[in-house]
Amino acid sequence: MTTAELAIPSKTASPGEALLRRAGVAWFLVAAAGQGAFIWMIIAHYGRRTMAGDLAGWNDKPIIKGYVSADDLGNLMFAVHVLLAAVVTLGGLLQLVPAIRRKLPALHRWNGRLFFIIAYVMALGGFWLTWVRPTYLSLISAVSVSLNGVLILVFAGLAWRFAVTRKFEAHRRWAMRAFMVVNGVWFLRVAIMGWVVVSGGGLGMNRTLSGPADIVLQFGSYLIPLAVLEVYLRAQRSARPIVKRLAAGLVIAMTVVTAVGGVGATLFMWGPYMK
């Protein structure tokens, strides 16, 4: 669903290849805009209050469990987790820009290492926050977050392994999969707001994230992007123009969904806390 070559298709590209690449670029640009808003909110709300020592101010934004009096370890873990989310989100976006890979290969390598290290720290920290603190609204939401964390550990580990062994094509595929699952939290917010808009108010959702729509959205927030990515990657390797066109159509549809959800999340979830 994203692309490793964010560039204008070459003159030698077939119409199907050109369409597929443009669809990937379109999705990346829409996602980058939405993730930029997410990063802005983290810095403006959590970053500013943390730097000012106003930890209780985290709770000004509705959250499952942010600042808790006398829970120093929990508060520290939460601060590390939420602030690193801004770093890993930005780092992931930079890894997908081919100009950086070509012109600044050292930056690409070191940023990639930092991305994977932070992804591991956040996944392990997420397990602790979920099951030890504990921080979840329903058991199904805890299971979904934990599965997301397991996939982060597996995909990031494989991407790093293939980079070290210089199997760069395999590294590219697993790094893109890692990008999808690392951004599971962002995808979930986008999916929730997209469904609220499409269903006219959140059909099948409840306050504990245990409704039928909640369950689909929570697991689908990272499994659906992974599935679309697999279609995209297979279409890139396919010699059949129809496969490339159909995959491009799927990516374009996902771009529309991402745009709707991203705008909704920016306006209603993050906007009030971006000042």
C-alpha positions in Angstrom: 0.0 0.0 0.0 3.0 2.2 0.1 5.9 2.4 -2.3 9.7 2.1 -2.2 10.0 4.4 -5.2 8.2 7.6 -4.6 9.0 9.1 -8.0 7.3 9.9 -11.3 7.1 6.7 -13.4 9.8 6.4 -16.1 8.9 6.6 -19.8 9.6 2.9 -20.1 7.1 1.9 -17.5 3.9 0.2 -18.8 0.6 1.9 -18.2 -0.2 -0.6 -15.4 3.1 0.0 -13.7 2.7 3.7 -13.9 -0.8 3.6 -12.5 0.3 1.3 -9.6 3.2 3.5 -8.8 1.1 6.7 -8.8 -1.5 5.0 -6.6 1.3 4.1 -4.1 2.6 7.6 -4.2 -0.9 9.0 -3.6 -1.4 6.8 -0.6 1.9 7.7 0.9 1.3 11.4 0.6 -2.1 11.2 2.2 -0.7 9.0 5.0 2.2 11.3 5.5 -0.1 14.3 5.9 -2.2 12.4 8.5 0.8 11.2 10.4 2.2 14.7 10.4 -0.9 15.8 12.2 -0.5 12.9 14.7 3.2 13.9 15.3 2.1 17.5 15.8 -0.5 16.6 18.4 2.0 14.4 20.4 4.5 17.2 20.5 2.0 20.0 21.2 0.0 18.2 23.9 2.2 15.5 25.5 5.6 17.0 24.7 4.8 20.4 25.9 3.2 19.2 29.2 6.0 16.8 29.9 8.6 19.5 29.4 6.7 21.8 31.7 6.4 19.1 34.4 2.6 19.2 34.1 2.1 15.4 33.9 -1.4 15.6 35.1 -2.1 17.7 32.0 -1.8 14.5 29.9 -5.3 13.7 31.0 -6.7 16.8 29.5 -7.0 14.7 26.4 -9.3 11.7 26.9 -7.1 8.6 27.3 -7.5 5.2 28.8 -4.8 5.6 31.5 -2.3 8.5 31.3 -1.1 10.2 34.5 -1.8 8.3 37.7 -0.9 9.9 41.0 1.9 8.0 42.9 2.5 5.6 39.9 5.9 6.9 39.0 7.0 3.8 37.0 3.7 3.8 35.1 3.9 7.5 34.4 7.5 7.1 33.1 6.6 4.2 30.9 3.6 6.1 29.5 5.8 9.2 28.8 8.4 7.2 27.0 5.8 5.3 25.0 3.8 8.3 23.8 6.8 10.5 23.1 8.7 7.8 21.2 5.6 7.4 19.0 6.3 10.8 17.4 10.0 9.8 16.7 9.1 6.4 15.3 6.3 7.8 13.1 8.6 10.4 11.6 11.4 7.9 11.2 9.2 5.5 9.4 8.1 8.2 6.9 11.7 9.1 6.2 12.7 5.5 5.5 10.2 5.4 2.6 11.6 8.4 0.7 13.9 7.1 -2.1 15.8 10.4 -2.4 17.1 9.9 1.2 18.1 6.3 0.4 20.0 7.4 -2.8 21.6 10.6 -1.7 22.0 10.0 2.0 22.5 6.3 2.4 24.2 6.7 5.8 21.1 8.6 7.1 18.9 5.8 5.8 20.9 3.1 7.5 21.1 4.8 10.9 17.5 6.0 10.8 16.5 2.5 10.0 18.4 1.1 13.0 16.8 3.8 15.2 13.4 3.0 13.8 13.7 -0.7 14.6 15.2 -0.2 18.0 12.4 2.2 19.0 9.8 -0.2 17.5 11.1 -2.9 19.8 11.1 -0.6 22.8 7.6 0.5 22.1 6.3 -3.0 21.5 7.8 -4.3 24.7 6.6 -1.2 26.6 3.2 -1.7 25.1 3.0 -5.2 26.5 3.9 -3.8 30.0 1.4 -1.0 29.8 -1.3 -3.3 28.6 -1.0 -6.2 31.0 1.0 -4.9 34.0 -0.3 -1.4 34.5 -3.0 -2.5 33.0 -4.2 -0.2 30.3 -7.1 -1.4 28.2 -10.9 -0.9 27.9 -11.8 -4.6 27.1 -10.0 -7.9 26.9 -10.5 -8.0 23.1 -8.7 -4.6 22.8 -5.8 -5.9 24.9 -5.5 -9.0 22.7 -5.5 -6.9 19.6 -2.8 -4.5 20.8 -0.7 -7.5 21.9 -1.0 -9.2 18.6 0.1 -6.0 16.9 3.1 -5.9 19.3 4.1 -9.5 18.4 3.9 -8.6 14.7 6.1 -5.6 15.2 8.8 -7.7 16.9 8.7 -10.3 14.2 8.6 -8.0 11.2 11.2 -5.6 12.5 13.5 -8.5 13.4 13.2 -10.0 9.9 13.7 -6.6 8.2 16.9 -6.0 10.2 18.2 -9.5 9.6 17.8 -9.2 5.8 19.5 -5.8 5.9 22.5 -7.2 7.8 22.8 -10.1 5.3 22.4 -7.7 2.4 19.3 -9.3 1.0 17.9 -6.0 0.2 14.8 -7.0 -1.8 13.6 -9.2 1.2 14.6 -6.4 3.5 12.5 -3.9 1.6 9.4 -6.1 1.8 9.7 -6.8 5.5 10.6 -3.2 6.3 7.4 -2.1 4.6 5.4 -4.7 6.6 7.1 -3.4 9.7 6.1 0.1 8.8 2.4 -1.0 8.6 2.3 -2.7 12.0 4.4 -0.1 13.8 1.7 2.5 12.7 -1.1 0.3 14.0 -2.1 2.9 16.6 -2.3 5.6 13.9 -4.3 3.3 11.6 -6.7 2.5 14.4 -7.5 6.2 15.0 -8.0 6.7 11.3 -10.1 3.6 11.0 -12.3 4.6 13.9 -13.0 8.1 12.5 -13.5 6.8 9.0 -16.1 4.4 10.2 -17.8 7.1 12.3 -18.1 9.2 9.2 -19.2 6.4 6.9 -21.7 4.8 9.3 -23.1 8.2 10.4 -22.1 8.0 14.0 -20.3 4.8 14.9 -22.6 1.9 14.2 -21.6 -1.2 16.1 -19.2 0.7 18.5 -19.3 1.2 22.2 -17.3 2.9 24.9 -15.2 -0.3 25.8 -14.2 -1.0 22.2 -15.9 -4.4 22.4 -18.7 -3.9 19.9 -18.8 -5.8 16.6 -17.4 -2.8 14.6 -14.8 -2.2 17.3 -13.5 -5.7 17.0 -13.2 -5.5 13.2 -11.6 -2.1 13.4 -9.0 -3.1 16.0 -7.7 -6.1 14.3 -8.3 -4.7 10.8 -6.4 -1.5 11.6 -3.1 -3.4 10.9 -4.3 -6.6 9.2 -6.1 -4.9 6.4 -3.2 -2.5 5.6 -0.9 -5.6 5.6 -3.3 -7.4 3.2 -3.4 -4.4 0.8 0.4 -4.2 1.0 0.7 -7.8 0.0 -1.5 -7.2 -3.0 0.6 -4.2 -3.9 3.9 -6.1 -3.6 2.6 -9.1 -5.6 1.3 -6.8 -8.3 4.7 -5.1 -8.6 6.2 -8.5 -9.4 3.4 -9.6 -11.7 3.8 -9.4 -15.5 0.0 -9.1 -16.0 -1.2 -5.6 -16.6 -4.7 -6.4 -15.3 -3.2 -7.4 -12.0 -1.4 -4.1 -11.7 -4.5 -2.2 -12.6 -6.7 -4.0 -10.1 -4.1 -3.6 -7.3 -3.9 0.1 -8.2 -7.6 0.4 -7.8 -7.5 -1.2 -4.4 -4.7 1.1 -3.3 -6.7 4.1 -4.6 -9.7 2.9 -2.6 -7.5 2.6 0.5 -6.2 6.1 -0.2 -9.7 7.5 -0.1 -10.5 5.6 3.2 -7.2 6.9 4.7 -8.0 10.4 3.6 -11.5 10.4 5.1 -10.3 8.8 8.4 -7.2 11.0 8.5 -9.2 14.2 8.1 -11.7 13.1 10.7 -9.0 12.1 13.2 -7.2 15.4 12.7 -10.3 17.5 13.1 -12.0 15.7 16.0 -9.3 13.6 17.8 -6.1 15.6 17.5 -7.1 19.1 16.4 -8.2 20.4 19.8 -4.8 19.4 21.2 -2.6 20.7 18.4 -2.5 24.3 19.7 
